[in-house]
């Protein structure tokens, strides 16, 4: 099991679908060689330097956190069943009620679709809150997600960073 990196009142809680096998084995988020999360996170402006997976807990120092929708580790997210998402939603809601982040950024559409019951979603800011937080949908940074090259991931994540930076100024 991969431990959440979470505090109360985070600016953004990033929610992966579930841990990859390497991350679960290492005990560090996004530690798979092909996962682009830390590179994209830094290049999008969230941090002044690229965090190494072994130092993933430092994300909390910047006001951000990490969790997963489903706790079970798999080689690929498509190995999860609908029942696993359904079984996870109540625990996720309890966690959000306890920690109440300002934004939840779902990494990929699958978890939020399962949790919200929506059949179609657009990328970016969603029109409805979920568990008292604004919702943003970002492409999954997994190396298996070949539909989004690095520059497109950086652009998508930068939109969230710029949005929350402007919102915090007002």
C-alpha positions as CSV (number, residue, x, y, z in Angstrom):
1,X,0.0,0.0,0.0
2,X,1.2,3.5,-0.8
3,X,0.9,6.1,1.9
4,X,-1.0,9.3,1.2
5,X,1.0,12.5,1.4
6,X,-1.8,14.8,2.7
7,X,-2.3,17.6,5.1
8,X,-5.4,19.7,5.9
9,X,-6.3,22.6,3.6
10,X,-3.9,21.8,0.7
11,X,-4.0,24.1,-2.3
12,X,-4.3,21.0,-4.5
13,X,-4.5,17.3,-3.7
14,X,-3.4,15.3,-6.8
15,X,-5.3,12.1,-7.1
16,X,-3.8,9.2,-9.1
17,X,-6.0,6.4,-10.2
18,X,-4.0,3.8,-8.2
19,X,-0.4,3.0,-7.4
20,X,1.8,1.4,-9.9
21,X,3.6,-1.8,-8.8
22,X,7.0,0.0,-8.6
23,X,5.6,2.9,-6.5
24,X,3.9,0.4,-4.2
25,X,7.1,-1.6,-3.8
26,X,9.3,1.5,-3.3
27,X,6.8,3.3,-1.1
28,X,7.1,6.5,-3.1
29,X,4.6,8.1,-5.4
30,X,5.4,8.1,-9.2
31,X,8.6,6.2,-8.8
32,X,8.3,4.2,-12.0
33,X,11.0,5.1,-14.5
34,X,8.6,6.0,-17.3
35,X,6.3,8.1,-15.1
36,X,6.5,11.8,-15.9
37,X,4.7,13.3,-13.0
38,X,7.7,14.8,-11.2
39,X,9.2,16.3,-14.3
40,X,5.8,17.7,-15.5
41,X,5.0,19.0,-11.9
42,X,8.3,21.0,-11.9
43,X,8.1,22.2,-15.5
44,X,4.6,23.4,-14.9
45,X,5.7,25.8,-12.2
46,X,4.5,24.0,-9.1
47,X,8.1,23.6,-7.6
48,X,11.4,25.5,-8.2
49,X,13.2,22.2,-8.7
50,X,12.3,18.6,-9.7
51,X,11.4,16.5,-6.7
52,X,12.9,13.0,-6.8
53,X,10.4,10.2,-6.0
54,X,12.4,9.2,-3.0
55,X,11.7,12.7,-1.6
56,X,8.1,12.7,-2.6
57,X,7.0,13.9,0.9
58,X,8.5,17.3,0.2
59,X,5.5,18.0,-2.0
60,X,3.7,18.9,1.2
61,X,6.1,21.8,1.8
62,X,4.7,23.5,-1.3
63,X,1.0,23.1,-0.2
64,X,0.3,20.1,-2.4
65,X,-0.5,16.5,-1.7
66,X,-0.8,13.1,-3.2
67,X,-3.4,10.3,-2.9
68,X,-4.9,7.6,-5.0
69,X,-8.5,6.8,-5.9
70,X,-8.0,3.0,-5.4
71,X,-5.3,1.7,-3.0
72,X,-4.6,-1.6,-4.9
73,X,-1.4,-1.5,-6.9
74,X,-1.4,-2.8,-10.5
75,X,0.8,-2.8,-13.5
76,X,-1.8,-0.8,-15.4
77,X,-4.8,1.2,-14.2
78,X,-7.1,-0.7,-16.6
79,X,-6.7,-3.8,-14.4
80,X,-9.0,-2.2,-11.8
81,X,-12.6,-3.3,-11.8
82,X,-15.7,-1.0,-11.6
83,X,-16.3,-2.6,-8.2
84,X,-13.0,-1.5,-6.9
85,X,-13.8,2.2,-7.7
86,X,-17.3,1.8,-6.2
87,X,-15.8,0.3,-3.0
88,X,-13.3,3.2,-2.8
89,X,-15.6,6.2,-3.2
90,X,-16.9,6.3,0.4
91,X,-13.4,6.1,1.9
92,X,-12.3,8.8,-0.5
93,X,-15.2,11.1,0.5
94,X,-14.3,10.6,4.2
95,X,-10.7,11.5,3.5
96,X,-11.8,14.6,1.6
97,X,-14.1,15.7,4.5
98,X,-11.3,15.3,6.9
99,X,-8.6,17.1,4.9
100,X,-10.7,19.5,2.7
101,X,-8.3,20.5,0.0
102,X,-9.2,23.5,-2.1
103,X,-8.8,21.6,-5.3
104,X,-8.7,17.9,-6.2
105,X,-6.7,17.3,-9.4
106,X,-7.7,13.8,-10.8
107,X,-4.9,12.4,-13.0
108,X,-6.9,10.9,-15.8
109,X,-10.6,10.8,-16.2
110,X,-11.3,7.2,-15.0
111,X,-11.4,7.8,-11.2
112,X,-13.5,10.9,-11.4
113,X,-15.9,9.4,-13.9
114,X,-16.3,6.4,-11.5
115,X,-16.7,8.6,-8.4
116,X,-19.1,11.1,-9.9
117,X,-21.1,8.8,-12.2
118,X,-20.5,11.2,-15.1
119,X,-20.1,9.5,-18.5
120,X,-18.4,12.4,-20.3
121,X,-15.8,14.8,-19.0
122,X,-13.7,17.6,-20.5
123,X,-10.2,18.2,-19.4
124,X,-9.5,21.1,-16.9
125,X,-11.8,22.7,-14.4
126,X,-15.1,21.0,-13.8
127,X,-18.4,22.9,-13.3
128,X,-19.3,21.1,-10.1
129,X,-17.5,20.7,-6.8
130,X,-16.8,17.2,-5.4
131,X,-16.5,16.7,-1.6
132,X,-16.4,20.4,-1.1
133,X,-13.4,21.0,-3.4
134,X,-13.1,22.4,-6.9
135,X,-12.2,19.6,-9.4
136,X,-9.6,19.7,-12.1
137,X,-9.0,16.8,-14.6
138,X,-5.5,16.4,-15.8
139,X,-4.0,13.9,-18.2
140,X,-2.4,10.9,-16.5
141,X,1.4,11.3,-16.5
142,X,2.0,7.6,-16.8
143,X,4.5,6.6,-19.4
144,X,1.8,4.2,-20.7
145,X,-0.3,7.2,-21.6
146,X,1.1,7.8,-25.1
147,X,-1.8,10.1,-26.0
148,X,-0.1,13.0,-24.2
149,X,3.5,13.9,-25.0
150,X,5.5,15.7,-22.4
151,X,4.9,19.2,-23.8
152,X,1.1,18.6,-23.8
153,X,1.3,17.4,-20.2
154,X,3.2,20.4,-19.1
155,X,0.7,22.7,-20.9
156,X,-2.2,21.0,-19.1
157,X,-0.6,21.1,-15.7
158,X,0.5,24.7,-16.2
159,X,-3.1,25.7,-16.8
160,X,-4.0,24.5,-13.3
161,X,-0.9,26.1,-11.8
162,X,-1.7,29.5,-13.4
163,X,-5.3,29.2,-12.5
164,X,-4.7,28.6,-8.8
165,X,-1.9,31.2,-8.7
166,X,-4.4,33.8,-10.1
167,X,-7.2,32.7,-7.8
168,X,-4.9,32.9,-4.7
169,X,-4.1,36.6,-5.7
170,X,-7.7,37.6,-5.7
